[in-house]
Amino acid sequence: MNHLLRVPVQASRAFSSSARQLKNKVPEAQKLFQADNSLPVHIKGGTGDVLLYRATMTLTMAGTCYSLYWLLFASMPQKKA
């Protein structure tokens, strides 16, 4: 039973600020994204950002086409048998 009483203490230690110090990466990211290299912001992050952008655009276009197809299908009169 005593080990169950230690769980909240250990959990709070894992998330406390004194348990581990993280390096601030914001200044490095600011230098990367504010660099004047004539690239759009969605490409400045590298290959991962390019792939994510293209996947998002592909899904957006596919969803738009799919919804337009069903709107067209719903607007056609039904054939009577």
Secondary structure, 3 states (H helix, E strand, C coil): CHHHHHHHHHHHHHHCCCCCCCCCCHHHHHHHHHCCCCCCCCCCCCHHHHHHHHHHHHHHHHHHHHHHHHHHHHHCCCCCC
